[in-house]
């Protein structure tokens, strides 16, 4: 009992802001509707084919007993978080806003802004983790906008342009064809 109290007292912590990526996937497949200050837990994914250091964010959805994956820590941070989890660090997250924001990735996507709290008894590695998260993470604005509608509009606009291009190409081809 004394050892547990001493360990809890010697544990240091810090917070960082990031996005929980994949909202565009998990909102449709799992029905996740995030709410302000929703608690997020984290676990390492050993079998993720996209990122061997993937760390998933989990939430307990209404009507479910067990937490389900609702997103992932960004790849830029996942290696550091994965290692820290492996070495005993405790990570907890909290949703900052229910509105999705556009991912800074080239391929796009949506993410939910979260605040992540890290507690770790290893102060040297905690300092390294803090330095890495400050260096890698990108700023999350306090003025959140729901980008999902604009993303969908862009997709529709691109599809319309492709349809127009196909229509004008086929009209040009038809007019240049001479029947004999």
Helices and strands as residue ranges (DSSP letters): H 2-10, E 12-21, H 23-29, E 39-44, E 55-59, E 68-73, H 75-86, E 90-102, E 110-120, H 123-136, H 148-176
